[in-house]
């Protein structure tokens, strides 16, 4: 079986769906054709099946797939190839991307059924999936960067899908521009790596060079710093995180895909892909601290957000911080394991948020309540996914999150204890804000939904957002329910099944950890490196109990504050404090970026100064041009075609030169 061809087909099927939807269905059928959805679902289903076939082959044979690349760009001594890098990390990402994307596309059949641009929606979703698959399969860093940018373009198109809404258009532009700051760093890293040796652009060649000691720590640090900046932008880490909550302006199904299996996980994947380079560099400490700080920083803002999707957005930033600090302390296997489990329960939570909006007509939790009897399936799916996110035994999030915390504890150094402390704080905050969501949405009394929010906005002369619509309190259609059921089921079992503490039927003990570190490309078979990367994890009962008790305590505190009526005054007290205002205003970073830096410094000062230069200093060039033009026109009469005039001109010119020569000689 030609596994290289199969790997290309994984990318090409969603890409073919993009072409069919954008060229054929849109032009020959309808802009709201359901056939676009069927085409996308079928293409991603084929990609998912191929991914499973390749996964089974790799597991059963432990074969290392090495494919000859295609010569892509050849200019003088510059050779850039285009090829497939199929290793254990790649296949894990392929399975995550195709499985989650498939369920999200099925969900979209009902969620987007009334939209007039459903063909365009599925066209962009096909491109999004193809771009992410191309990114994880890239053999060359330049090729990876091309797909990296395609992921950014796809997210721009989908975040701003409802481009007639100013908020959506602004959110798309904000996401595109802020991630560009990160991409400058990524591009710098590529150029610096090229300056060392152009052959290092090939990822396998780079791995071998690192293993053979051909790259210095200094060079590794410079390149890794550039790649890290790119990852910070794409994975919305502090301080380039502010675009992600605003990105909720896109359809909820888009949010589910962005947050679980595509764009934001690309940054974590980038660091994992170049893990040997990062491990050689001096960037790892900074990466660990940045991830730990981001995990707490983002979780704190989730405590006060009223929009359910923005709570989940802050949750994603926080969990990505977990993965980042795991990679920073060398916990390669736990980081990828958490990425794997997180994809399923976070996708379920976002699809659940869409289901809630479908019934309530609003995303604002202040106008929900009492929905557990109306939407029992959504309620159960959200409860399961929230418990998994909170790290409650025995759900998937418990196993992956606790592996990260245990790895931090076993570092037995100051850095390990710092990130462990930050991780436990983030675990407490995560459990609290997720059950704040559960209690506000599903418990208590119904507070009127979209109609009540619209009424309040009208009374306060505020703008009514297009997502605020009339509520119809009922469970969502089957095409929305079934993906949530599947994802909720995976949130229960997938963590223990793929990485069990004991041999489990055909699955060996710690199978996922062994599989992800049994990667010759990354670890070159070095047993010490594999062990340090979490290849043989040890279950830490103390850490597991501590994190579980912290999470349970946070859930209990949320219950006390948001369920018990005699504590309502405590909520009002909190809302008057300075900490609440800081969190509600997102640490004023949006104010810093948009008001101070952009509006005041750039538009009101720098732009005004540049305009003055353009109108005054640059105007000198215009005046010189005008003088020369007038002078040229004034002597134009000399060019009349008469020989005697030309002779006179030559005589005067020679005489003038002689006078100048004489005068200059006299002066000398």
N, C-alpha and C positions, 0 to 999 in steps of 0.2 A: 504494500500500500504506500502510495506517494504522500508522505506526511507534509512535505514542503508544499505541495499543491493544496492539500487540505488546509494548511495554515493560511495560505493566500485566500482561499475561498471563505474563510471566516471573516475576513475584511471585505471581500468583494461582494458577498451577498447583500449586506446592508447598503453598500455603495451602489449596487445595482438597483436596490429598492429606491434609493435616493433619486437615481436617474429616471426610473420608471414613473415614480410619483410626480417628479418635477416636470418631466417632459411630456409623457404620454397621458397619464390620468388627469393631470391639471388642465391640459389643452384639449383632450378629446372626450373627457367625461364631465367632471364638475369640480369646482373649488371646494365643495363639501362632500366629496365622494367617499363613501365608506370603503370602497375598494382600495384606497390608499392605506387604510388601516390594515386590511387583510394582507396586502402586499408586504408591508413592514413586518407584521407579525410572522408571516411565513418565512421571510428572509432571515429574521433573527432566530426563529426556531431552528432553521437549518444550521446556522452558525453555532447555536447551543448544542445541537446534536454532534456536530463535528468536534466541538470542544470536549465533550464527554468522551468521544471515541479516542481522541488524543490523550486525554487524562488517563483513561484505562490502559492505553498502550504504555505510557510512561511508568505508571505504577507497576504494571505486570512485568515489564522488561528491564526497568531501570536504565534504559538506553539513553545515551546523550545524543541529541539530534544536532548535527552540524551541517548546515546547508551553505553551498557556494553562493555568494551574493552576485547580484547583477551589477555590471558597471553602469553607473547612473550619470555622473559628471566627470569629465576628463578634460582638464585644462592645464597644459604644460605639465608640471610635476604634481598637480592636484588631482587625486583620484578619490571620488566619493561613491560608495556603493549603496545599493538598495537591496535589502535582504531581510530574512526572517531569523530572529533569535528566539528559539523555542526551548525554554528551560522551565524549571519548576515554578519559579515566580510568575513567568508568563502564563502558564496554564492555569494557575490559581486565579489570576486576574481575568483571563478569558472566561472562565466558568462564572465568576461573579458578574462580570459585565453582561454577558449574554443572558444569564438566568434572570437577573433583576430587570434588565431592559425588556425582556420578553413579557414578564408579568406587568410591567408598567404600560407597555403598548396595549395589552389586553384591557387593562383598567381604562385606558384612554378611549376605548370604543364607546363606553357609556359616559365617562366624564366629559368628553369633548363632542358628544353626538350632536348637540344643537349649535355648535360653532360653525360659522359660515366659511371658515378657512381650515377645515379639518385636513384637507389634502396638503396644504402648506405645512401644517403641524407635523404630520407624519413624514413629510419630506425632510424637514429639519431634524426630526428624531432619528431618522435613518442615518443622516450624515453624522449626527452626534455619536451614535453607537459605532459607526464605521471608523470615525476619527479616533475614538478611545481605543478601539481594538488595534488600529494601526500603530498607535503610540506604544502599547505594551508589547507588540510583536517586533518593534524596530530593532534592527541589528546595528544601526549606525546612529550616532548622536545627532547628526544633521537631519537624518530621516526622522528621528524622534522629535526634533524641534519643529519640523514641518507639521507633523500630526498634532503636536502640542498646540501650535497656533490654530490648526483646524478645530480643535476642541474649544479654543477660545472663541473663534468665529461662530461656531455652532451654539455655544452658550449665549453669545450676544443675540443671535437670531431668536432663540427660544425665550430668553428672559424678556426681551422686547417684542414677544410674539403679538401682543395686543398693542401695536405701535401707535394706534389712535389715542391711547391713554398716555398723557404726559408723564405720569408716574412710572409707567412701564418703560417708556422710551428713555427716561432719565436713568432708571436703574440699569438698563442694558449698557448705556454709555459709561456709567460709573464702573460697572464690572469690567468692561473692556479696557478702560483707561487705567484702572488701578492694577489690573493684572499685567498691563504693559510695563509698569515699573519693575515688577518681578522679572518679566521676560528680558529686560535689558541686562539684568544680572546673569540670567541663563545664557544669553548670547555672548556676554563677556567671557563667561567660563568656557564656552565652546571655542572662541577665538584664541584664548590663552592656551587651551589644550592643543589647538592647531599649531600655535607658534612653537610649542615644545617638539611635537612630531605629528605631522598630518596623519600618519597611520593610526594614531591613538583615537581618531574619531570612530574607528571600528571598536565596538564595545568589547568583543572577545580579545582583540589585540591589546586593549587597555587593561583588561583583567590580567593577561599574561605579563604585561610590562610591570604592573604593580607587584605581582608575585615574584618576578625576577629582580626586583629592586631597581628598576630603571627610572622610576619617578621619585623625586625628592619629596620630603615632607612639606617643604615650602611650596612647591608647585602644586601638590595635592591640596594644600590649604587654600591657595588662590582659586583654583578651579572649583573646589567644593563650596567656597564662599559664594561664588557666582551661581552655582546650581541651587544652593540653599535659598538665595534671594528669589530665584524663580519658583521654588517650591513654596515659599512663604506667600507669594502672590496668588498662586493657583489654589493652594489649600487654605487660603484665608486665615493665615496666622498673624498675630500681632506683629507689626502695626498696620498690615495691609489687609485687615479683616473686614473693614466697614462695608465693602461691596456686597457681602453675602446675605446679610439680613434684608437689604433692599432688593436682592435678586428674587425675593418671594413674590414679586409682581408678575412673574410668569405663571403659566398654568401649574397647578399643584402637582400634576404628574411629572412635569419637567423638574420641579423642585425635588421630587422623590428620586429621579435619576441622577441629577447633579450631586445630591448630597450622599448618595449611597454607593454608586458604582462608577461614576464617570469623573466629572471635572475636578472636584475637590480632592478626590483620592489620587489624582494624577501627581500632585506634589509629593505625597507620601511614597508613591511608586517610584518617582524620580530618585529620591534618596535611597530607597531600597535597591533600585537598579544599580546605582553607583556606590553601594555600601562599602566595597573594598577601598575605594578612593577616599570616602569620608573617614573610614577607620584609620587610614594612614595619615590623615590631616589632623590639624589642631582645632577643627571646627566642632567636634563632637560635644564638647562641654557646652558651648554656646547653644547648639541644637537641643540638648537636653534641658537646659534652663529655659530656653524660649518656649519649648513645648509644654513644660510644667507650668510656666506663668500663664500661657495662653489657655490652658485647660481650666484654670481657676478664674482667670479674667473673663472669659466668655461665659462660663457657667454662672457667674455672679449677675450678668445682665439678663440671663434667662429667668432670674427670680422675680423680675418686675414687669416683664413684657406681657402685654395683654393679647397681642396677636398670636394665635396658636402656632402659625407657621414660623414666626420670628423666634418663638421659644425653641422650636426644633432647629432653627438655623444656628442659634447660639449653642445648642447642644452639639451640633455637628462640628462647629469650630472647636469646642471643648474636647470632643472625642478625637478629633484629628491631632489636637495637642497631646493627648495620651500617646498616640502612635508616634508622634515626633519625638517625645522625650524617651520613648522606648527605644527607638533607633539611636538616639543620642547616647544612651547608656550601653549600647551594643546588643540590645534585646531584639535581634532581627526577627526571629521566629515568633515571639509574642506580638510584635508590632503587626506583622502580616496576618497573624491569626485574629487579632482584634479588628483589622480592616475587613477580614472575611466575615466574621460574625456580625459586625456593625452594619454591613451592607444590607442584611436581611431585616433586622429589627428597625433600622432607621427608615428603610423604604416602606415598611409596614406602617410606621408612625405617620409618615407624610401622606400615604394613601388614606390612612384613617382621618387625617386632617381634612383632606378633600371630601371624604364621605360626610364628615360633620358639617362642612360648609354646604354641601349639597342639600342637607336637611334643614340647617338653621338659617341659611342665607347670610351668614357673617363669619368672619374669622376672629372676631373680638370675643374673648371668653367672658367678658363682663355681661354679655347679653345671651349667654347660654344657660346651662344648668338642667338637671333632671332628665338627661337624654339617654340614660342607661336602659330604661324600659322601652323607649322608642327605637333605639338602635342597639339591640343586644349583641349582634355579631361584631359590629364596629367596637362596641364597648369591650368585649372580651379580647379582640385583637389588640386594642390599644393598651389594655391592662397587661397582657402578656409581653408586649414589646417594651412597655415602660419598665416592667420588672426586670426584663433582660438588660435594658440600658442601665438600670440602677445597679446591676450586678448581683441580683438575688439568686441564690441557689435554688434549683439546679439548671437554670436557664443559660442560654449560650453566652450572654454577656458576662456572667459570673466567671466562667472558665477563662475567657480571653483577658478580661480586665485584671483578674487576680494573678494571672501569669506575669503581666507587666509589673504589678506592684511587688510580687514576690521577687522578680528579677532585680528590681530596684533595691529591695531590702538585702538581697544577697550580695550586692556590690560591696557592702561593708566599708564604704568610704563616704566622705562628706557629701559628694554630689549625689550618690545614691539615696542618702537619707533626706536630702532636700527635695528631690523629685518624688520620693515616697510620701513625704509630708504633703506636698502640693497635690499629688494624686489622690490622697485620702480626703483632702478638703474638697477637691473636685467631685469625688464620689458622693460626699454628703450633699453638696449643692445639686448634683444631678438628680439624686433620688428625691430631693425636696421639690425642685421645680417641675419634675415630671408628674409627681402626684398632686401638685398644685393644679396642673392641667387636668388631671383625671377628676379631681374633686370639683373644680369650677365648671367643667363641661358636663359631666355625667351625673353629678350628685346635686342635692339641693333642689330648688324650685326653678322652673322654666322662667327665663327673664325676657322673653319677647323676641329674641333673634334679630334678624335683619330689620324688621319693621320698627322695633324699639330703638335700635341704633340710629336708623334714619331719622326718626322723630327727634331724638336727642340732638343730632347734628343740625337739624333744621332750626331747633329752638336756640341753638348757640351760633347760628349763622355760619356754620362750618361746611366745608365741601363734602359731598357724599361720594365715597369711592365706588367705582363701578362694580366691585365685588359684593357690595351690600345689596342683596336682593330679597325678594319675598321668601319666607321660610315655608317649607312643606314637610312637616315632621313625620318622616317615615324612614325605614331602612333603605340603604342604597340598592341600585339594581345589581343583578348577579355578576355582571362583568366587572363591577367594582368590588364586590364582596369576595369572589373566589381568589383573586390575587392576594387580598389581605389574609384570607384563611391560610393559604400556602405559606406566605411569609411569616405569619404568626406561628405556624407549626414549625418552621425552620428556626425561629427565634427560641423555641423550646428545646429542640433536640440537636441541632446541627453542631453546637459547640462541643458537646460530650461525644457525639458519634464520630466526628472526624479526628478528635484528639483525646481519646479516653484515657483515664488513669490506669486502666487495666486492659488486657487483651479482650476485645469485644467481638466475638464471632470471627469474621474475616478481617476485622480492623485491629491492627496491632496497637499496643500501648504507645501513646504519644505519636500517633501516626502522622498527624499534620506537621508537628515540629520536626520529625525525622524527614518527612518529604520535602519541606521547604528548605531545610539546610543540607539535604542530600543533593546539592547543586554544585557540580564540579566547576562550573563557570565562575561562581562567586567565591567559593571557599577552597578550591583546588585540592579537596580531599584532606585538608589540614584538620585533624581531630580536635586540637586545642581551640582553633577558631570556631569550629562547629559547636563545641561545648559552650564557649563564651557567648555565642549567638543564640543560645537557648535550644540547641538541638536535642538535649535530654533534660527537659525541665523537671523540677522536683516540686511536688505539691506542698505548699507551705500552709499548714493548718492554722497557725497563729494569724498570718496575714489574711487568710480566707475568713476566719471568724471576726477579725477586727473590721475588715471592710464591710462584711455583711451586717454586723451590729451597727456600724456607722450609717449604712444605707437604711436599715430598718428604723433607726432613730430618726432619720430625716423624714421618712414616710409618716411616722407617728407625729412628728412636729407639724407636718403639713396637714394631717388630719385634725390636730388640735386647733390650728389656726383657721382652717377653711371649712370645717364641718361643724364643730361645736359652736353654737350660737353665742354663748357667753364670751367668746373671744373675738367677736367682730370689732370691739373697741380697740383691741390690740392691732388689728389690721389698719385701722384708721390712724392709730398712733404712729405706726411704721411709715405710713405714707407722708407724714409731715416732717420726717427726719432728713438731714442733709445727705446721708448715705443713699436713701431712696432717690433723692433728686439726681445725685450723681449717676446712679445706675440707670435711672429712667432716661437720662440724657446721654447714655452710652459713654460715660466718662468725658463727654464734650469733645470727643475726637472728630465727629462729623462737623461740629462747629469750628474746630481748629482747621480741618482740611478745607471745608467748603466756604466758610464765611471769612476766616482770617487769611488763610493762604491764597485761596482762589479769588474770592471777590475783592478783598481789601488789598492784599499785597500784589496780586497779579493784575486784576482788572483795573483797580483804582490807582495804582502806583506805577507798576512796571509798564503796563499797556499805555498809560497816559504819557509816560516818559518816552517810550518808543514812538508814539504818535508825534510828539514834539520834534524828535529827531527827524522823523520822516517828513514833517511839514517844513522844518527850518534848515537843518544841516543838509539833509538829502536834497533840499530845494536848490542848493548851490549848483549841483550837477545839472539841474534843469535850466538854470540861468546861463551856465556856460554853454550848454547846447543851443539855447536861443541866440546868444551872441555870435557863436560860430555860424549858425544858420543865416543870420542877418548879414554878417560880413561876406559870406559866400554869395548871397544874392546880390550884394552891392558891387562885387567885382565880376559878376557873371557876364557883363557886357564885353569884357575883354575877349571872351571866347566867341568871336564872331566869324571865324573862318578866313579873315583877311591876313595875308602873309606879312604885310608891312607892319600891322599892329603887333604880330608876334615878334618881329625883328626889334621893334621899339622896346617891347617888353624884355627881351633878352639883353638888349643894350643897357637898359636901366638896371636890370638884375646884376650884370657884370660890374657896372659902375658902382653899385651899392656894395658889392663884395670887396672891390678894391678899396673903397673908402673905409670899410670896416677893418680890412687887413692892415691898411696904413695906420689907422687910429690905434689898433691893438698893438701894432709893432712899436708905435711911438710911446705907448704906455709902458711897454716892456723895456 
